[in-house]
Amino acid sequence: MKNIAVIGAGTMGNGIAHTFAQCGFTVNLIDINEASLKKGLNTISKNLDRMHAKEKITEEDKAKTLANISCFTSLKEGVKNTDLVVEAATENIDLKLNIFKQLDEICSKETILATNTSSISITKIAGVTNNPNKVIGMHFMNPVPIMKLVEVIRGYNTSDDVTKTIMELSKTLNKVPVEVNDYPGFVANRILMPMLNESIETLYNNVAGVKEIDTVMKLGMAHPMGPLQLADFIGLDVCLSILNVMYDGFKNPKYAPCPLLVNMVRAGKLGIKSGQGFYDYTETKKAEKVAAQFLK
């Protein structure tokens, strides 16, 4: 396996493309938006510069990594002659189903189709293809070039051979793959999202303030960042989407999103990406200034 296609040049897509390219794979980065492709490549270049500054790679390593990446706005052209396609588009079920329907028509029957979804059923995605045994989940963590974990999610029909191939491939990327089964939220988000949601409930019920909640979890539980800061980093819209998938999937009220989270997303307060969430990011991307609405 040598030729990889990555669909989506956003945060996750460009991180996945970066990781494969740095490990010597030929990567086709695909996005319908030319500006998104340019932005994605620029992000990869900047991240490589940071690695070079820390003496983790050489200038030659950077040049080779960038040379391994080609950009496409055409899905058909981008996935031609690839061994693996990793879909990393927006976390929207209709969009993903449409992409996989197209991939099923254009790709070889031997091509493995993977999705980076963080919560949507692999079995449901595979169901729109004629080869569901070739469909699997590869849930990378953000930031992809740094984080070691890859959740490898088997759909109901994913074959043993495909699972083994993706497990071994993940190791060649210097990642630690963990095989999990296809249930809402998988493992990472099934455990993480209720914690973030409960943190938002704690704020909503006025038990403590934003910084106080984050400080308790950082100092008391040794978390590298507080849950409200982490929610801002992930994106409150993404958190809401995952919680809704889990709530719909399990029909269990413990997964119901907090009304405060729902209202913040409706108001466009999405975290770092919008400039404001639980913290105000208009002056710095660091979680230093609590958003005005949460100041006592």
C-alpha positions in Angstrom: 0.0 0.0 0.0 1.6 3.2 -1.2 -0.9 5.6 -2.8 -3.3 7.3 -0.4 -6.2 9.8 -1.1 -7.4 12.0 1.7 -10.8 13.8 1.2 -11.1 17.1 3.0 -8.3 19.7 3.5 -9.5 20.9 6.9 -7.9 20.4 10.3 -8.2 16.6 10.3 -7.7 16.1 6.6 -4.5 18.1 6.3 -3.2 16.5 9.4 -3.8 13.0 8.0 -2.2 14.0 4.7 0.8 15.4 6.5 1.2 12.2 8.5 1.0 9.9 5.6 3.3 12.1 3.4 5.9 12.4 6.2 6.0 8.6 6.4 6.8 8.3 2.7 3.4 7.7 1.2 2.2 9.4 -2.0 -0.8 11.5 -1.0 -3.6 13.0 -3.1 -5.3 15.7 -1.0 -8.8 16.4 -2.3 -11.2 19.3 -1.6 -13.8 20.9 -3.8 -12.6 24.3 -2.6 -9.3 25.5 -4.0 -8.9 28.0 -1.2 -9.2 25.2 1.4 -6.5 23.2 -0.4 -4.2 26.2 -0.3 -4.9 26.8 3.3 -4.4 23.1 4.1 -1.1 23.0 2.4 0.0 26.2 4.2 -0.9 24.6 7.5 1.1 21.5 6.7 4.1 23.7 5.8 3.8 25.7 9.0 3.6 22.5 11.1 6.7 21.1 9.4 8.5 24.4 10.1 7.6 23.9 13.8 9.0 20.4 13.7 12.2 21.7 12.0 12.6 24.4 14.6 12.4 21.7 17.3 15.0 19.7 15.4 12.6 16.8 14.9 13.0 16.9 11.1 15.5 18.4 8.6 14.8 20.8 5.7 15.2 17.8 3.4 12.5 15.9 5.3 10.2 18.9 5.0 10.8 19.1 1.2 10.2 15.4 0.7 7.0 15.5 2.7 5.6 18.4 0.7 6.7 16.8 -2.5 4.7 13.7 -1.6 1.4 15.7 -1.6 -0.6 16.5 -4.7 -3.9 18.5 -4.6 -7.1 17.8 -6.5 -10.5 19.5 -6.6 -11.9 16.5 -8.6 -12.9 13.5 -6.5 -12.7 11.2 -9.5 -9.2 12.3 -10.4 -8.0 12.4 -6.8 -8.9 8.8 -6.0 -7.6 7.3 -9.3 -5.2 4.4 -8.7 -5.1 4.8 -4.9 -4.9 1.9 -2.5 -6.7 3.6 0.4 -9.1 6.5 0.6 -9.5 8.3 3.9 -12.6 10.5 4.1 -12.1 13.4 6.5 -15.0 15.7 5.4 -17.3 17.6 7.7 -19.0 15.5 10.4 -22.3 15.3 8.5 -24.0 12.0 7.8 -25.7 13.1 4.5 -22.4 14.4 3.2 -20.5 11.3 4.1 -23.1 9.0 2.6 -23.0 10.9 -0.6 -19.2 10.8 -0.7 -19.1 7.0 -0.2 -21.8 6.4 -2.9 -19.5 8.2 -5.3 -16.4 6.4 -4.1 -18.2 3.1 -4.6 -18.8 4.0 -8.2 -15.3 5.3 -9.1 -12.8 3.3 -7.0 -11.5 -0.2 -7.7 -13.1 -3.0 -5.8 -9.7 -3.6 -4.1 -9.5 0.0 -2.7 -10.1 0.2 1.1 -12.5 3.0 2.0 -11.9 4.5 5.4 -13.7 7.3 7.3 -12.3 9.5 10.0 -15.7 10.0 11.5 -15.7 10.5 15.3 -19.1 9.1 16.0 -21.2 8.1 12.9 -21.9 4.4 12.3 -19.4 2.7 10.0 -22.0 0.1 9.2 -24.4 2.8 8.0 -21.8 4.5 5.8 -20.7 1.1 4.4 -24.4 0.3 3.7 -24.4 2.7 0.7 -21.6 0.8 -1.0 -21.5 -2.6 -2.8 -18.4 -3.7 -0.9 -19.1 -3.0 2.8 -16.4 -5.5 3.7 -13.9 -2.9 2.4 -15.2 0.0 4.6 -13.6 0.8 7.9 -13.2 3.6 10.4 -9.8 5.3 11.0 -10.5 7.8 13.8 -7.3 9.9 14.1 -6.9 12.4 17.0 -6.3 16.1 16.7 -3.5 17.3 16.1 -2.9 14.3 13.9 0.9 14.6 13.4 1.4 14.5 17.2 -1.3 12.4 18.7 -0.5 8.6 18.8 -3.9 7.0 18.9 -5.9 5.8 16.0 -9.3 4.2 16.7 -9.8 1.5 14.1 -13.5 0.8 13.9 -14.9 -2.4 12.4 -18.3 -2.0 10.7 -20.7 -5.0 10.9 -19.3 -6.3 7.6 -15.7 -5.1 7.7 -13.5 -8.1 6.8 -10.7 -9.4 9.0 -8.2 -8.8 6.2 -9.1 -5.1 5.9 -9.0 -4.7 9.7 -5.6 -6.3 9.9 -4.3 -4.2 7.0 -5.4 -0.9 8.6 -4.0 -1.9 12.0 -0.6 -2.7 10.5 -0.7 0.5 8.3 -1.4 2.6 11.4 1.7 1.2 13.0 3.8 2.3 10.0 2.6 5.8 10.7 4.1 5.5 14.1 0.6 5.4 15.6 -0.9 3.1 18.2 -4.0 1.5 16.7 -6.8 0.3 18.9 -9.5 -2.0 17.4 -13.0 -1.2 18.5 -16.5 -2.2 17.4 -19.1 0.0 15.8 -21.3 1.6 18.4 -22.2 5.3 18.8 -19.2 7.4 19.9 -17.0 4.3 19.6 -14.7 4.4 22.7 -13.0 7.8 22.8 -16.1 10.0 22.4 -18.4 7.6 24.3 -16.3 8.4 27.4 -15.1 11.9 26.6 -18.3 13.6 25.4 -20.4 12.8 28.5 -17.6 14.3 30.6 -17.5 17.5 28.5 -21.3 17.7 28.6 -21.3 17.2 32.4 -18.8 20.0 32.7 -21.1 22.3 30.7 -24.0 21.2 33.0 -21.9 22.1 36.0 -21.4 25.6 34.6 -25.0 25.8 33.5 -26.1 25.0 37.1 -23.8 27.7 38.5 -21.8 25.2 40.6 -18.6 27.0 39.6 -17.2 29.3 36.9 -15.3 28.4 33.7 -11.8 28.7 35.0 -12.7 27.0 38.3 -14.1 24.0 36.6 -11.1 23.7 34.3 -8.7 24.2 37.2 -10.3 21.4 39.2 -9.9 18.9 36.3 -6.4 20.0 35.4 -5.0 20.0 39.0 -7.3 17.3 40.5 -7.4 14.8 37.6 -4.1 15.7 35.9 -5.8 16.5 32.6 -3.5 18.5 30.3 -6.4 21.0 29.6 -9.7 21.6 31.3 -12.9 20.2 29.8 -14.4 23.5 28.8 -11.1 24.5 27.1 -11.1 21.2 25.4 -14.7 21.6 24.2 -13.7 25.0 22.7 -10.7 23.3 21.0 -12.8 20.5 19.5 -15.6 22.9 18.5 -18.8 23.2 20.3 -20.7 22.4 17.1 -18.8 19.1 16.8 -19.4 18.3 20.5 -23.1 18.9 19.9 -23.2 16.7 16.8 -21.5 13.8 18.5 -23.8 14.0 21.5 -26.8 14.0 19.2 -25.5 10.9 17.4 -25.0 9.2 20.8 -28.4 10.3 22.1 -30.1 9.1 18.9 -28.2 5.9 18.9 -28.7 4.8 22.5 -32.0 6.7 23.4 -30.4 7.3 26.8 -31.0 10.7 28.4 -27.5 10.7 29.9 -26.3 11.6 26.4 -28.7 14.5 25.9 -26.7 17.7 25.2 -26.9 20.4 27.8 -29.3 23.3 26.9 -26.4 25.8 27.3 -24.3 23.9 24.7 -27.3 23.9 22.3 -27.9 27.6 22.7 -24.2 28.5 22.3 -24.1 26.6 19.0 -27.3 28.3 17.9 -25.6 31.7 18.7 -22.5 30.8 16.7 -20.3 30.6 19.8 -18.3 27.6 18.6 -15.0 27.9 20.5 -11.6 28.7 18.9 -12.9 28.5 15.3 -15.4 31.3 15.9 -13.3 33.4 18.3 -15.5 32.8 21.3 -16.9 29.9 23.3 -16.3 29.4 27.0 -13.2 31.6 26.5 -12.6 34.7 24.4 -10.1 34.1 21.6 -10.2 37.4 19.9 -6.8 38.4 21.2 -5.1 35.1 21.6 -5.7 31.4 20.7 -4.9 30.5 24.3 -7.7 29.9 26.8 -6.8 32.8 29.1 -9.7 35.2 29.0 -13.2 33.9 30.0 -16.0 34.9 27.6 -17.9 37.9 28.9 -21.2 36.1 29.3 -19.6 33.8 31.9 -17.9 36.5 34.0 -19.4 37.0 37.4 
